[in-house]
Amino acid sequence: MPTYEIRVRSRFEAAHHLTSYRGAPEPAHGHSWEVEVEVACPELDEDGLGVDFVELKSSLDALAQRLHGHDINEVAPFDNLSPSAENLARWFFEELTAALPGVPLASLTVWEAPGCSVTYRP
């Protein structure tokens, strides 16, 4: 069955530190983060769209803005959860799922640095 894979990306600047890295907290440091969500649509709507880029990008950007310019360790839920790229990917995915009910999210990828990413798929 054919599937349309639709992706949008967002960027944000933020600091973080892992609360336990090899047994101890690591020093706070910043990254230029990038986030990409993938939607898998088996069908198109009457306008020939699988999902509206504008709606998808707007929702992703809104989440990224919640972290932009902050120390992620001070933003819930990361004030109680180590802000690893893995945990960030799951958080973005879950928040987007709640914000966009009915949109068939397939995966979410977080780049902590160029060449260093993690992809979350439920």
N, C-alpha and C positions, 0 to 999 in steps of 0.2 A: 504494500500500500504506500503510495507517495506521501511524503511528509515535508512540510515547509518548516525549515529551522530559521527562526527569526531571532536576531541578537541586537541588543543595544548595550552601550558602555557608558560608564560615568567615572569621574575622577574626583579624588579629594585628597587633601593634605592633612595628616594627623599624626600625633605621637602615640606611642604605646610602650608597654613593657610586659613581657610574659611574667606572670606571678610566680611561676616555678619553671626555671630553665635549668635542667640538670641539677635540680635540688635547691636552687636559690633564685630569688627574683633577679631579673636582668635589669640593667640600667635603662631608663627611659630614652627613647630615640624616635626620630620621625621618619615617615615614609611618604612618598607620592604614590598613593594607592590607586588602583584601577579595578573596577568591578564590571563584570559582563553577565547579563542574564540571557539565557536561551529559552525560547518558547518553541514547542513542537506542535504544529497545527496540521492535522490530516486534511482539513477542508478550509476553503476560503469563504468569506461572507459575501453578501450580495454586491459589495463594493470591490471584490477581488482581493480582500485583505485577510490575512491570518490573524493578525492582531494590529492594532493601531500603534505605530512607532511612537507617536506623540504621547499617548497615554502611558505606554510602557516606560519610555525614557523619563517622563515627568515623575513617575512613581519611584524609579530608581534614583534619580537625582535628588528627590526629597529625602530619601533615606541617607544618601551620601552626605547631604547637607547637615544631617543630625550629628555627623562625626567630624565634618570639615573644621579644621582649625582648633580641634580639641585634643586633649589627652584622652584617648579612648577608654582608658582605665577609670575615668571619672564619669562615663556615660553608661546608664543602665542598658543592658544587663551586665555590662563588662566591669562594673564596679564590684561585682561578685563572681565574675567568670573571666578567666584568663583570655585576653583578646588575641588569641592566635589567629592566623589567617583561616584556619579550619573553622574555628568558632564564628568568625566574622562571616564566612561564606554561608554557614547554616543560618545565622541570624538574618542576613539579607534575604535568603530564600524564604524563610518563614514569614518575615515581615511583608515581602512582596506578595506571597500567597494570600495573606490576610487582606492586603490592600487591593488586590486584583482577583476577587473570587471569579472562578470560571475560566481564568486565563491558564492554559496548560503549560505551566513552567516545567522545563525539563532539567535545567542545571543552572548553577550560578558559580562563576569563577572569580576569585579575588587574586590580584597580583599585588604582592607586598613590595616587590622590586622587579625591574625588568628581568625576565627569565625565571622568576620565582613565583609560581602560582599554585593554587589549590582549587579544585572543582568539587562542588557538593551536588550530589544527585540523591533525592530521597529514595 
